[in-house]
């Protein structure tokens, strides 16, 4: 029985007013005469999805989906060891200047192994893959990452052929496809339906061996887009993953004067307002009112667990209404604000004259100028220390502050103020409030917060800091050591829209309790990308977990794409970090994972990083009332979902307790790939259970795999029927280095783990000496543990 529980609730009300119709009319009239028009460029296209030439064929409908359960017990009795022949796979060359001609040749395969394993020839003989040009866009991180993904697929394919279990994996794919087919409509006999289902997710689960390569490419290209300093490309990548077809915009000319920059702000504001009105046009007035008044309390305020809602029926209705809005128009409105993030435009705004002006109600400090437009007022704050009580300034749609250590209080973006833009150009600023939809947050609106410099503090409760419930919420902080603190749906979170938090520099602190730090809910794309610095991410420590049989806290953060059980399918959640020695603390269901037909991604491009499951302290900084116990993390998929965790460089650690670290549960895929460094792993490692595919691939370094659960695949399944579901598939693949395995496996060995679906494969890299092919002792039996 759980001990006493408590939660933070924020009371919030929204009302819908007939004046909205008048506002829409004024905006439309203004737009008809304005010069701010949407410019399309038909010659430009976006690659919304990678080729599907290897997509899995469709299967027949399977049995109704089973309910959740705990991890299967590890019997630790099947420890048969297969010794690797040293010629099975040549490693991908680590150095770019290593050509195939210079590589050492391997011995020929044994007679009974001919044509039973794929080789890395394609990877080795294609110079474009082994010598990537890091100067080209999209080439951030490990230069050989895409080639390593090819090698991963070769190893898995080869393992299936070596043990003659290709038919088992084919059944797994057909079974997954059958489940998707059987639940694709709006009504289903199972506990899930097809509402809010994304086509990218649908395709990846049908062809899981292409998924790691696509995930690597997607995260690399997304971070490359962020490095280009604008946000237009990453917004476009996000919207395509939501099955949206937002028009591609022509770039506006770079403003040459402060007045030209101000004109761009006015044009962007007007476009965003018009698109927002168009997005809600398919709904009736009562439907809009229902969304405005119920989105926050139903989807956030009443919730204490991450996997579902207290009011599932109402949640389903809200998700249906959100699907009925014109999502293309809403995201076109958000992308209308993308030009404002240009450093060149911000440089020009900083040159606005700081003379003249006076006072204004709601503002403590000097206001330089105020512009009245049909889309809302634009005010320019002086270079001194100002305080803005934003919710008392209902007519203001844009605040541009020239400098000073400023304070921003509240600042809700909602149906009553559908577009809000805050641009602070200098100073150590404080943003604080308790209402939802602040600090680049929105409830059925479009919000943007840009902070150009300074050590800033962001303090909120729910739904803030680059987050949205319907619409778009964007926060970009360009420099400084910043602190972000909130509770639920924070720091790059989205349902039915796009939520983005981009921090470009500094040693930053991120603190949240649930649904945060790159979380994508139904038809949502949530992104947190911290470009540089030694950063600390904390998620959890407040709400007790919903698994009554184990201790711990909810987390649901750090690159999680998750649906709401019995309500809607999941979206896309991403956390990216460009560099620095980072610390990630998290509780249940966190860090690079998918849940309930969702897609989650975590990637760190550099530095010595620590991934700590569970959090070390409670949410408020006191000692935990629960023992440290963490479940589902570090590249996992749970319940028809896919999750990925990548790390490009550094000596890293991955920790969790059970069902974690390259783990898949219940027709799911979980993948963890570390491309370099001396790394440490704990918890269950590279495991698939209840018809799952779990993979760890470590390329390089002297690594330590703690415990004994590496690559174990139980021969039994209780959720689904064998042999129809195919079985469990588990891989730990390590290339290079002198590695240590708690299960007793040796370097340069090929091991069967528990069943034919369990693999532990250790291979040398180019230039490393192979170990002798001696038989490995069977691991000692250990006592059972969670």
N, C-alpha and C positions, 0 to 999 in steps of 0.2 A: 504494500500500500504506500502510495506516495505521501510524503510529508506535506505540510501546509504550502499552498501555492499562492502566488500573487502576480498581478499583471498591472501594467500601466495602461490606462484607457484615456483617451483624449476625446472630450465631448466636442462635437462639431456639427453644425447644421447648415444646410444649404437651402435656399429658396429660389424658385423660378419666377421670373417677373415678365409680364407682357411687354415691358419696355425693350426686351431683347429683340422682339420683332422690329421695333423702330430702329434699334441699333443696326440690325442687319440691313435694313433699307438704306440707312445713311451710308453704311460702308459700301454697299453696292453702287449707290449714286456717286460716291467719291471715286470708286474704282473705275467707273465708266468714263470719267474725265481725266483720270490720272495717267501718267506715262509709265507707271509700274506695271508691266505686263509680263506674263510668263513666256520666256523665250525657249523654244525647243530646238534641239540639235539632233535630227534623225540620223545623222551619220555616226553617232556614238551609241554604243551598246554596252550592256553590262552582262558579264558571265554570271548568271544567277545560280548556275549549278554545273558541276563537273560532269563530263560525259558519262552516260549510263549504259555504255556498251556491255558492261559486265553485270547489269542489274539482274537480280535473282528472278526466276520465273514465279508466277503467282501460284499459290497453293490453295487447297480447299479449306473451307471454314473448319476450325478445330473446336475443341470443347470450350465451354464457358470458362472465363478467366477465374483463377483461384484467388482466395484471399491471402493476405500477407502472412509471413511466418518468420521464424528465427533461422539462424544458420544451421545447416546440417552438422551433426557431430562428426568429428574427424576420427576415423577408426585407426588411422596410422598403421594399417597392417599390410598395405600393398606398396612395398618399396622396391619393386624390381628395377634394376639398373641396366640400361643399355649403354655400352661404351661407344662413344662417337668415333667414327672413322675420320681422320683428320682432313679429309679432302671434300667433305660434303659441301661446304660453302666457303669460298674465298671472301674475306671481309672487304667491305667497301674501303678504298684507300682513304686514310684520314687526311693526308696532306693534298692540297689541290694539284700539286705538280707531279704526283705519282701517276704515271701512265700504265695502262694494262701490260705493256711490254716489259716493264720493270718489276712486275709482281712475280713472286715465286710461284712455281707450278706445284700443284698438289698431286698426291697419289690418285690413281684411278679408283673409282668406287669398287667395293666388293661386288661379286657377281650377283648376289641376291638383293643388292641395293640399286642396281642400274635402273634408271628411269623412274625411281620411286621418290626422288626428292628434286625439287627445282633448285637451280643454281643462281648465283648472283651475276651471271654473265651480262644480262641486259644492263644491270647497274654498273658493272665494271667497264663495259665497252662503249658506253655512251658518254663521250667527253662532256656534253652539256650538263649531264647529271653529276659527274664526278668533279667537275671544275666550274661550279657556279660562280658567276660574276657578282660579287657582293656589292658592286657599285650600281647595279640595276635595281629599279624599284621592286619591292617584294622579296628582296634577298637579305632581309635582316635575319639575325640569329645564326644558328649553325648552318654553314654553307652546304653541307651534305644532308640536310634534314630530309629533303624529298627523296633522295636516294636511299636513305635509311628506311623510309617508309616502304619503298619497293622491296628492300631486303626483308623487312618484317613480314610482308605478305608472302614472299618466297618461302620464308621459314615455316609459316603456318601451313601454307599449301603443301610444302614438302613433308611436314610432319603428318598431315592427313594421309598422304600417299604412302609414306614409309610404313604406317601401321594399318593401311588399307581401311581407313575409316572415312573416306570421302563420302560414301553413301550416307553415313550418319550426319555429316555436316550439311549435306544436301537436304536431308529431312528437316534439320533445324531451320534452314532458310525457308523451306516450303511451309513449315509449321508457322513460323512468324508471319509469312505472307498471308496464310490462311486466316490467322487471327486478325490481321489488319483488314482483310477483305470483309470478314464477318462483322466488324464493328465500324465500318466506314460510313454508315448512314446516320441520320439524326436520332434514330431510335434503335436500341439494341437490347438483346436479352441478357447480355453481360453487364457488368457494372460500369463499363466505359462505352462511350459513343464516339462518333466521328467529328463532333463539333470542335472547332478551333484546331483541327489537325493540320500540320504543315506538310507540304509536299516534299521538302528536303528531308525532313525526318522520315517520312514514309518510304522514301527511296533508300536512305542509308540503312534502315533496319532490314530491308529486303536484301541488301547486298553488303553485309557487314565487313567483308574484307577490303572493300574500297574505302570504308569509313575513316580509318586512321589517316590515310593519305589525304583525303579531302579535308579532314579536321586540321591537319598540319598546314595545308595550303591556306585554308580560310583564316586561321589565326595569324599566320605570317602576313598575309595581304592586308588584314584588318589593322594590324599594328603598323605596317608600312604606310597605310593611309593616314593614321594618326600622326606619324612622323612628318607628314607633308604640311602640318600646321593648320590646315583647314579642317572642317568636319564633314564636308559635303560627300566625299567618297566613302567614308565609313558609314554615314547615314544611308547611302545608296546600297552598300553591301548588306546592311541590316534589313532594310526594307525588302530587298529581293528575297531574303531568307524567310520573310513573312508572307511570301506570295503576292507582294504588291508590285505594281507597275507604275511607279512614280516617274513622271516625265523628267528626262535629263535636261538640265538647265545650261544655257550658255553662261560663261563667266562674264560678270560685269567688269568694265574697265576699272583698273586700280585707281581709287580716288587720289587726286593730286593736291587737293586743298582740304582744310577742315570743313568747309561748307559742302564740298562734294561728298565727303564722308558722312556728313549729317543727312544729306539727301538720300544716301543709300539706306540709312537707318529708317527714314520715313517710308521709303518704298518697301523695304522689307516688312515693316510693321503692317502696312496696308495690305500687302499680298497675304501675309499670314492671317489677318482678320477675315479676308474674303474666303480663303480656302477653309478656314475653320467653319464659317457659316455653311459652306457647301458640304462639308463633311457631315453635318447634322441634318441636312435637308431631307434625307430619306426617312427620318423618324418623325413621329407625331409630337406635338407639344407635350402630351402626357408622357410619352416614352422618354423624351429628353429630361423632363422633370424627374422621372423615376431614376434615371441614371445619376442625375446630379445629386439627388438626396440619398441614394442608397449605395453608391459605389464604395465610398470610404467605410461606412459602418459595417457593411456585409463582407467586403473583401479584406478588411484590415482590423477595424476597431474591435469587433466581436471575436477575434481569432486569438487562440493561444497555442495552436499547433500548426505546423507547416504543411501537412499533407492534404488538408481539406478545409471546409468551412463549417461554421456552426449552423448556418442556414444554407443547405445545399440547393434546395429548390429555387430560392431567390437568387443564389449565386449563378445557377444555370441560366435563369432568365436574363440576368444582367449580361452574362457572356454572350447570349444570343443577340441581345440588343446591340452590344458593342460590335459584333460581327456584321450587323445590319447597317452600321454607319459607313460612310464612304471613307474607308481607311486610306485610299490613295490620295484623296483630297487633304485629309488631315496631315499626312506625312509630307505632302507637297507644301503645306503651310509651314511645317517645321523646317523644311529645307530652304524655304524662303529666307530664313534667318541665318543660314550658313555663311553668307558673305560677311556678316558682322564679326566672325571669328578670325578674319584675316589680320595678321599682325600689321600689315601696311595700313589698313583702315583704322585700327586702334591707334597707330602712331599719329595719324592725322587728327583723330578726335582729341588726342592729348594736347594738340596745338590750338584748340579752341580758346579764344580770349577769356581770361579769367577776371575780367573787369566788369563792373556794373552789377545790376540785379538787386535783389533784396531778400525779403523773407517770404515764407509760404507756410500755410497751416499744415501741420504734420511733419515739418522739417525744422530741426534745430540746427542752425548754421546758415551759411550764405547760399542762396540760389542765384546763379548767374543769369539764367534765361529760362523762359517757359514758352513752349509752342503749343497751341491748341490745334488739333487735327480731328477730323471725323472719326479716326481710329483710336483716339485717346491722346492725352497730353504727353508731351516730352519735356522733361526738365533737365537742366544741367546744373549740377552742384559744384560749388567752388572748391579750391584746393585745400581748404581747411578741414577741421574735424567736424563732420556732419552726422546727425542722427535722423534716420528716416523711419517714421511710423507708417509703413507702407499701406496697411489696411485702412488707415484713416484718410488715405489719398486715393479714393476710389476711381477718380477720373484719370489717374496717371497710368500710362501704359509703358513708358520708357523712362528710366533714370540713368543718366550719364554723369558719373562723379569724377572730377579731374584729379583728386588726390586727397591726402589726409587720412587719419586713422578713423574710419567711419563705422557707424553702427546701423545695421538694417534690422528692423523689427518686423516679424511676420512677413507679409508679402504673398498672399495666396493668389494662385492662378486657378480659376474655375470658370464655370459657365457665366458667372457675373462679370468676370474680367478675364476673357478667354485668351488674351495674349499679354504676357508681361516680360519685359526685357530689362535686365539690370547690367550695367557696364561700369565697373569700378577700375580706374586706370592706375592707381597707385595707393600705397599705404598698407598698414597692418589693420585689417578690417575684421569686424565681428558681425556675424549673421546669426540671429537667434529668433526663436519662435516656438509655438506649441501647436499651431494649426497645420492640417495637412495641405500639401500643395504649395510649399514654400522653397526658397533657395534652389531655384531651378527644378522645382517639382510642379506637377499639374494634376488636377482632377478634371478630366474632360476639357483640357485646354492645352495651350502651347506656351512653354516657359523657357527662358534662357537667362543664365547668369554667367557673366564673364568677369573674372578678376585678374587683372594684368600683372600685379606684383604684390609682394609683401607676405608676411607670415600671418595667415588668416585663420579664423576660428569659425566653424560652422556647427551650430547647436540646434537640434530639432527633435521632435518626437517621432512622428510617422510621416511617410510619404514626402520625402524631401531629398535635396542634394542629387539632382539628376534622375528623377523618378517620375513615373506617371501611372495613373489609372485612366486609360483612354486619352490619346493625344500624344504629347511629347514633352519630356523634361530633360533639359540639357544644362550641365554645369561644366565650365572649362576654367581651370585655375592655371595660370601660366608660370608662376614662379613662387618660391617661398616654402618655408616649412609649415605645413598646414595641418589642422586638426579637424576631422569630420566626426561628429557624434550624433547618433540617433538611435531609434528603437527598431521599427518595422518598416519594410519597403523603403530602403534607403540606398543611396550611393550606387546609382546605376541599376535601377529596377524598373521593370515595365510589365504591365498587362494591357493588351490591346493598344500597342504603340511602341515608341522608342524611348528608352531612358538611358542617358549617357553621362558619365562623370569622367572627365579627362583631366589629369593633373600632370603638367609637363615638366616639373622640376621640384626638387626639395625633398627633405626627409619628412615623410608625412605619416600621420596617424589616422587610421580608419577604425571606427568603433560602432558596432551595431549588434542587435540581438537576433533578428530573424528576417529572412527575405531581403538580402542586401548584397552589396559588393559584386555586381554583375549577375543579376537574377532575372530570368525571363519566364514570366507566367504565360497563361493562355494568349495566343497571338501577340506576344510581347518579345521585344529584343532589348535585353539589358546588358550594358557594357560598362565596366570600370577598367580604364587603362591608365596606369601610372608610368610615365615615360622614364623617369630616372630618380635615383635617390635610394637611401636605406629606409625602407618603409615597414610599417607595422600594421598588420590587418588583424582585427579581432571580430569574431562573429559568434554569438551565443551567450551562454551564462545567465539567462534570465528565465525563460520558460522551460519547465520540465519536459523532457522528451515524452512522446506518445507511446513508446515501447515500454509497457509496464514491467516487463520481465527484466529489463536492464536499467541501470542508473544513467543519468546524464541529462543534458539540455538539448533543446532544439537549436539548430543553426541555420540551415537552408541558405547558404551564402557562398560567395567566392566562386563564381562561374557555374551556376546551377540553372538548368532549364527544367522546369517542373510544371506538371499539370496539377489540377485540384481534383482529388479523387472523387468520383461520382459526380463531377461537375463539368470538367473540360480538360482537353489535352494540353500538353505543355508547350512552352515556347523555347527561345534560345537565350541562354545566359553565358556571359563571357567575362573573365577577369584576365587581364594582361599586365605584365610588369616588364619594363624595358631594361632595367639594370639595377645594381645595388645589392647589398646583402640584406635580404628581406626576411621578416618573420611573419608567418601566417598562423594564427590561432583560430580554431574552429571547433564547433560541436557537431551534432548529428547532421547528416545529409549536406555535406559541404565540400568544396574545393574540386572543381572539375568533374561534375556529375550530372546525369540525367535521371529524372524521376517521372513516372506516369506519362509516358509518351512525349518526353521532352529531350532537349539536347543541351549539354553543358560542356564548357571548355575553360581550362585554366592553362596559362602558359607564362613562364618566366624566362626572359631572354638572356639573363646574365646574373652573376653573383652567387655567393654561397648562401643558400636559402634554407630556412627551417620551416617545415610544415608540421605544426603541432596539433594533433588531435588527442586529447581535448584541450579546451581553454584552461589556462593555469589559475585564473581567478574568476570569481563571479562577475556579472555584468557591471555592478557598481564598484568593483575593485576590492570587495571583501573576499574572505575565504569562501570557496565553494561549499555549498551544502550537500552536493552530490560528489561521489568519488569521480576521479577522472576516468571517463569511459566514453569512447567515441565509435560511431557506427556509420558506415558508408562515407568514403572520402577518397581523394587522390586518384581520380580517374575511375569512375564507377558508373554503372547503369543499373537501375532498379525499376522493375515493372515496365517492360516494353520500352525501355529508354536507352540512350547512348550517352556516355560521358568520356571525356578525354583530358589528360593532364600531360603537358609537355614542359621540359626544362632543357634549355640549350647549353648551359655551361655552369661550372661551379661545383663545389662539393656540397651536396644537398642531403637533407634528411626528409624522410616520409614516414609519418607515424600515424597510427590509429589503433583501434582495439580489435574489432571484428568486422568482417564484410567490407574490406577497404583495400586500397592500393592495387589498382588494376583488377577490379572485382565486378562481376556481373551476376545479377539475381533476377530470375523470372523472365525468360525470353528477352535478354538484354545484352548489351555490349559495354565493357569497361576497359579502357586502355590507358596505360601510363608509359611514356617514353622519355628517357633521360639520355641526352646526346653526348654528354662528356662529364668528367669529374669523378671523384671518389665519393660514392653515395652510400647512404644507410637506409634500410627498409625495415619496417616492423609491422606487425599485424598480419592478416591474411594477404598473401602476395601472389598476384597473377592467378586468380581463381574464378572459375565459372560454376554457378550452382543453380539448381532449379531451371535447367535449360538455359545456360548463359555462356558467353564467350568472354573470358577475362585474360588480359595480356599485360605483362611487363616486358619492355624491351630496353635494355641498358647498353649503350654503345660507348665503351671506353671507361677506364678508371678501375681502381681497386675498390670493389664494392662489398658491402656487408649486408647479408640477408638474415635478419634475426628470426629466431623461432624455427619452426619446422614445416610451415604450411606453404612452401613455395610450389606453385604449379600443380596443386592437388586437384583432381577432378573426381568427385564421388561418382561411383557407378549407379547410384540410386537417385530417384527424383520422386517427390511426393505431390508437387503442384500439377504435373502434366503426365501424360501416359507415354511410356516407352513401348516400342521404339519410335512411335510417331513423332515425338518432339526432338529426336536426334540424340540427346544426351547432353553432357557437360563437357566444356572445352576450356582447358586451362594452360597458360603458357608463361613461363619465366625464361627469357632469352637474354643472355649476357655475352657481349662481345668484348674481348680484351681485358687486360688487367689480371691481377691475382685476387680472386674473389673468395669470399667465405660464406658458406651456406650453413645455416643452423640445422638443416635436415641431414647434413653429412655429405652432400654431393661434392665431387671434386671438380677442379678446373679441367676444361677440355673433356667434358663428358656429356652423354646424351641419356637422359633419365626418364623412365616411366614413373608417373606419380599417381598412385592409387588406382588408375584405370587407363585404358588406351587413350582416353581423352586428356590425360595429364602429362605435361611436358616440362622438364627443366633442361635447358640446352645451354651449355657453356662452350664458347668457341674463342680461339685466339684471334687477334687482329693481325694485320700485315706487319711482319717483322718480329712478332713474338714467337717464342719457342713453344712448340706443342709439348704437352705433358705426355708421359708414357701411358699407353693404353692398358692400364691394370684394372682389375675388377674392383668395384667399390663396395665397401661393406654396407649391408642393409642398415638403415638408420635405427638407432635404439628406440624402443618404444617409450613414449613419454606419457605422463598422466594427462587426462583430458582437461581442457580449460576452455574458457569462453573465447 
